[in-house]
Amino acid sequence: MEKGPSTYAEYWTSEYAEVNHFYFHAYDMGYTYITDYSQAAINFALKKGDNIISFTANEKKFHSTYKYDVETNEFIIISRDGKIVTYYLPEDGIDYFYSQFDKYGDYWN
């Protein structure tokens, strides 16, 4: 595994966030390289389709967008200014996504 931020760090809330989330989640997602993990996060952030559900969080979570793919189990949080907060495969899948809406959801997108 790589040790520092990638060339995609600018798409994250910080270089630290990219590296930290890479170490926490990349292995479970099958990624060895931080560039591959970050590119996948960017691709998912831009992805649209019928299998994608999302909501905007309340002010407690700074109006971030929470996005989930019901087919691939991918989950991402995107900050109000378009930066990636986190990207991973939640263990509880769609139940986890709905629990996030129950805690922080303001409205469905």
PAPABA-242433 format. One record per residue: residue in one letter; y, z, x of N, C-alpha, C in turn; residue number from 1. Coordinates in nm, 2 decimals, m for minus. Example, Ala and Ser with C-alpha at 12.3 -4.5 7.8 and 13.67 -1.06 7.14 Angstrom:
BEGIN
REC_type_n_v_n_w_n_u_ca_v_ca_w_ca_u_c_v_c_w_c_u_seq
REC_A_m0.57_0.78_1.32_m0.45_0.78_1.23_m0.33_0.78_1.32_1
REC_S_m0.22_0.71_1.28_m0.11_0.71_1.37_0.00_0.79_1.29_2
END
This chain:
BEGIN
REC_type_n_v_n_w_n_u_ca_v_ca_w_ca_u_c_v_c_w_c_u_seq
REC_M_m0.12_0.00_0.08_0.00_0.00_0.00_0.12_0.00_0.09_1
REC_E_0.22_m0.07_0.04_0.35_m0.07_0.12_0.42_0.06_0.11_2
REC_K_0.52_0.08_0.20_0.59_0.21_0.20_0.73_0.21_0.16_3
REC_G_0.80_0.09_0.15_0.94_0.09_0.12_0.97_0.00_0.00_4
REC_P_1.09_0.00_m0.04_1.13_m0.08_m0.16_1.11_m0.23_m0.13_5
REC_S_1.09_m0.31_m0.23_1.08_m0.45_m0.22_1.21_m0.53_m0.24_6
REC_T_1.20_m0.66_m0.23_1.32_m0.74_m0.25_1.36_m0.74_m0.40_7
REC_Y_1.27_m0.68_m0.48_1.30_m0.67_m0.63_1.36_m0.54_m0.66_8
REC_A_1.39_m0.45_m0.57_1.44_m0.32_m0.60_1.57_m0.32_m0.68_9
REC_E_1.65_m0.43_m0.67_1.77_m0.44_m0.74_1.75_m0.44_m0.90_10
REC_Y_1.63_m0.47_m0.94_1.60_m0.48_m1.08_1.56_m0.34_m1.14_11
REC_W_1.54_m0.24_m1.05_1.51_m0.11_m1.09_1.63_m0.02_m1.10_12
REC_T_1.62_0.10_m1.16_1.74_0.19_m1.16_1.78_0.23_m1.02_13
REC_S_1.68_0.23_m0.93_1.71_0.27_m0.79_1.59_0.22_m0.70_14
REC_E_1.61_0.21_m0.57_1.50_0.18_m0.48_1.40_0.29_m0.49_15
REC_Y_1.44_0.41_m0.50_1.35_0.53_m0.51_1.26_0.51_m0.64_16
REC_A_1.32_0.47_m0.75_1.24_0.45_m0.87_1.13_0.35_m0.85_17
REC_E_1.17_0.24_m0.79_1.07_0.13_m0.77_0.95_0.19_m0.69_18
REC_V_0.98_0.25_m0.57_0.88_0.30_m0.48_0.80_0.41_m0.55_19
REC_N_0.86_0.50_m0.62_0.80_0.61_m0.68_0.70_0.57_m0.79_20
REC_H_0.75_0.48_m0.88_0.66_0.43_m0.98_0.55_0.34_m0.93_21
REC_F_0.58_0.27_m0.83_0.47_0.19_m0.76_0.36_0.28_m0.72_22
REC_Y_0.39_0.39_m0.65_0.29_0.49_m0.60_0.21_0.55_m0.72_23
REC_F_0.28_0.58_m0.83_0.22_0.64_m0.94_0.13_0.55_m1.03_24
REC_H_0.17_0.42_m1.04_0.11_0.34_m1.14_0.04_0.21_m1.09_25
REC_A_0.08_0.16_m0.97_0.03_0.03_m0.93_m0.12_0.02_m0.91_26
REC_Y_m0.18_0.12_m0.85_m0.32_0.12_m0.83_m0.40_0.11_m0.96_27
REC_D_m0.36_0.18_m1.06_m0.43_0.17_m1.19_m0.41_0.04_m1.26_28
REC_M_m0.31_m0.03_m1.22_m0.28_m0.17_m1.28_m0.34_m0.28_m1.19_29
REC_G_m0.40_m0.24_m1.08_m0.46_m0.34_m0.99_m0.37_m0.40_m0.89_30
REC_Y_m0.25_m0.34_m0.86_m0.16_m0.40_m0.77_m0.17_m0.32_m0.63_31
REC_T_m0.17_m0.40_m0.52_m0.17_m0.34_m0.39_m0.04_m0.35_m0.33_32
REC_Y_0.04_m0.45_m0.37_0.17_m0.47_m0.30_0.29_m0.44_m0.40_33
REC_I_0.39_m0.38_m0.35_0.50_m0.34_m0.43_0.57_m0.47_m0.49_34
REC_T_0.57_m0.57_m0.42_0.64_m0.70_m0.47_0.56_m0.75_m0.59_35
REC_D_0.43_m0.74_m0.59_0.35_m0.79_m0.70_0.37_m0.70_m0.82_36
REC_Y_0.38_m0.57_m0.80_0.40_m0.48_m0.91_0.54_m0.50_m0.97_37
REC_S_0.64_m0.51_m0.89_0.77_m0.53_m0.94_0.79_m0.66_m1.01_38
REC_Q_0.73_m0.76_m0.95_0.74_m0.89_m1.02_0.67_m0.89_m1.16_39
REC_A_0.56_m0.82_m1.17_0.50_m0.81_m1.30_0.58_m0.73_m1.40_40
REC_A_0.65_m0.63_m1.35_0.74_m0.55_m1.43_0.86_m0.64_m1.48_41
REC_I_0.91_m0.72_m1.40_1.02_m0.81_m1.43_0.97_m0.91_m1.54_42
REC_N_0.86_m0.96_m1.51_0.80_m1.06_m1.61_0.78_m1.00_m1.74_43
REC_F_0.72_m0.88_m1.74_0.70_m0.81_m1.87_0.83_m0.77_m1.94_44
REC_A_0.93_m0.73_m1.87_1.06_m0.70_m1.92_1.12_m0.82_m2.00_45
REC_L_1.09_m0.94_m1.95_1.14_m1.06_m2.01_1.05_m1.12_m2.11_46
REC_K_0.93_m1.07_m2.12_0.83_m1.13_m2.21_0.86_m1.11_m2.36_47
REC_K_0.84_m1.21_m2.44_0.86_m1.21_m2.58_0.73_m1.25_m2.65_48
REC_G_0.71_m1.22_m2.77_0.59_m1.26_m2.85_0.55_m1.17_m2.96_49
REC_D_0.46_m1.21_m3.04_0.42_m1.14_m3.16_0.34_m1.01_m3.12_50
REC_N_0.29_m1.00_m3.00_0.21_m0.89_m2.96_0.30_m0.78_m2.89_51
REC_I_0.43_m0.81_m2.88_0.53_m0.72_m2.82_0.60_m0.64_m2.93_52
REC_I_0.60_m0.51_m2.92_0.68_m0.42_m3.01_0.78_m0.34_m2.92_53
REC_S_0.89_m0.31_m2.98_0.99_m0.24_m2.90_1.09_m0.16_m2.99_54
REC_F_1.15_m0.06_m2.93_1.25_0.02_m3.00_1.36_0.06_m2.90_55
REC_T_1.47_0.09_m2.96_1.58_0.14_m2.88_1.59_0.29_m2.90_56
REC_A_1.59_0.37_m2.79_1.59_0.51_m2.79_1.73_0.57_m2.83_57
REC_N_1.73_0.69_m2.87_1.85_0.76_m2.91_1.93_0.80_m2.79_58
REC_E_2.04_0.86_m2.81_2.13_0.89_m2.70_2.07_0.99_m2.60_59
REC_K_1.97_1.07_m2.65_1.90_1.17_m2.56_1.84_1.09_m2.44_60
REC_K_1.79_0.97_m2.47_1.73_0.89_m2.37_1.82_0.77_m2.33_61
REC_F_1.95_0.78_m2.35_2.05_0.69_m2.31_2.04_0.55_m2.37_62
REC_H_1.98_0.54_m2.49_1.97_0.41_m2.56_1.89_0.31_m2.48_63
REC_S_1.79_0.35_m2.41_1.70_0.26_m2.33_1.61_0.19_m2.43_64
REC_T_1.56_0.08_m2.39_1.46_0.00_m2.47_1.32_0.03_m2.42_65
REC_Y_1.24_0.07_m2.51_1.09_0.10_m2.49_1.02_m0.02_m2.54_66
REC_K_0.93_m0.08_m2.46_0.86_m0.20_m2.50_0.71_m0.19_m2.47_67
REC_Y_0.63_m0.24_m2.56_0.48_m0.23_m2.55_0.41_m0.35_m2.59_68
REC_D_0.31_m0.39_m2.51_0.23_m0.51_m2.55_0.10_m0.46_m2.60_69
REC_V_0.07_m0.49_m2.73_m0.05_m0.44_m2.79_m0.18_m0.50_m2.74_70
REC_E_m0.17_m0.62_m2.68_m0.28_m0.69_m2.62_m0.32_m0.65_m2.48_71
REC_T_m0.22_m0.63_m2.40_m0.24_m0.59_m2.26_m0.22_m0.45_m2.22_72
REC_N_m0.17_m0.37_m2.32_m0.14_m0.23_m2.30_m0.03_m0.20_m2.20_73
REC_E_0.05_m0.30_m2.17_0.17_m0.28_m2.08_0.28_m0.20_m2.15_74
REC_F_0.34_m0.11_m2.08_0.45_m0.03_m2.13_0.56_m0.03_m2.03_75
REC_I_0.69_m0.05_m2.08_0.80_m0.05_m1.99_0.92_0.02_m2.06_76
REC_I_1.00_0.08_m1.98_1.13_0.13_m2.03_1.24_0.06_m1.95_77
REC_I_1.34_0.01_m2.02_1.45_m0.07_m1.96_1.57_0.01_m2.00_78
REC_S_1.65_0.04_m1.90_1.78_0.11_m1.92_1.88_0.03_m2.00_79
REC_R_1.98_0.09_m2.05_2.08_0.03_m2.13_2.15_m0.09_m2.05_80
REC_D_2.16_m0.07_m1.92_2.22_m0.18_m1.84_2.12_m0.28_m1.78_81
REC_G_1.99_m0.28_m1.84_1.90_m0.38_m1.80_1.81_m0.35_m1.68_82
REC_K_1.81_m0.23_m1.63_1.73_m0.20_m1.51_1.60_m0.14_m1.56_83
REC_I_1.49_m0.16_m1.48_1.36_m0.11_m1.51_1.36_0.04_m1.47_84
REC_V_1.32_0.12_m1.57_1.30_0.27_m1.55_1.16_0.30_m1.50_85
REC_T_1.06_0.24_m1.57_0.92_0.26_m1.54_0.84_0.15_m1.60_86
REC_Y_0.72_0.13_m1.55_0.63_0.03_m1.59_0.48_0.07_m1.56_87
REC_Y_0.40_0.08_m1.67_0.26_0.13_m1.65_0.18_0.10_m1.77_88
REC_L_0.05_0.13_m1.76_m0.05_0.12_m1.87_m0.07_0.26_m1.92_89
REC_P_m0.02_0.29_m2.04_m0.04_0.43_m2.09_m0.19_0.46_m2.12_90
REC_E_m0.23_0.57_m2.09_m0.37_0.61_m2.11_m0.41_0.61_m2.26_91
REC_D_m0.32_0.65_m2.34_m0.34_0.65_m2.49_m0.29_0.53_m2.56_92
REC_G_m0.26_0.43_m2.49_m0.22_0.30_m2.55_m0.11_0.30_m2.65_93
REC_I_m0.14_0.24_m2.76_m0.04_0.23_m2.87_0.00_0.37_m2.93_94
REC_D_m0.10_0.46_m2.93_m0.06_0.60_m2.98_0.05_0.66_m2.89_95
REC_Y_0.04_0.63_m2.76_0.14_0.68_m2.67_0.28_0.62_m2.70_96
REC_F_0.28_0.49_m2.73_0.40_0.42_m2.76_0.46_0.48_m2.89_97
REC_Y_0.38_0.50_m2.99_0.43_0.55_m3.12_0.48_0.70_m3.10_98
REC_S_0.42_0.77_m3.01_0.46_0.91_m2.98_0.60_0.91_m2.92_99
REC_Q_0.62_0.81_m2.83_0.76_0.80_m2.77_0.86_0.77_m2.88_100
REC_F_0.83_0.68_m2.97_0.92_0.66_m3.08_0.95_0.78_m3.16_101
REC_D_0.84_0.86_m3.19_0.86_0.98_m3.27_0.96_1.08_m3.19_102
REC_K_0.95_1.08_m3.06_1.03_1.17_m2.98_1.17_1.12_m2.96_103
REC_Y_1.19_0.99_m2.93_1.31_0.94_m2.88_1.37_0.82_m2.96_104
REC_G_1.29_0.76_m3.06_1.33_0.64_m3.12_1.45_0.65_m3.21_105
REC_D_1.54_0.55_m3.20_1.66_0.54_m3.28_1.63_0.44_m3.39_106
REC_Y_1.60_0.32_m3.34_1.56_0.21_m3.43_1.47_0.10_m3.37_107
REC_W_1.39_0.04_m3.45_1.30_m0.07_m3.40_1.38_m0.19_m3.37_108
REC_N_1.34_m0.27_m3.27_1.40_m0.39_m3.23_1.33_m0.51_m3.30_109
END
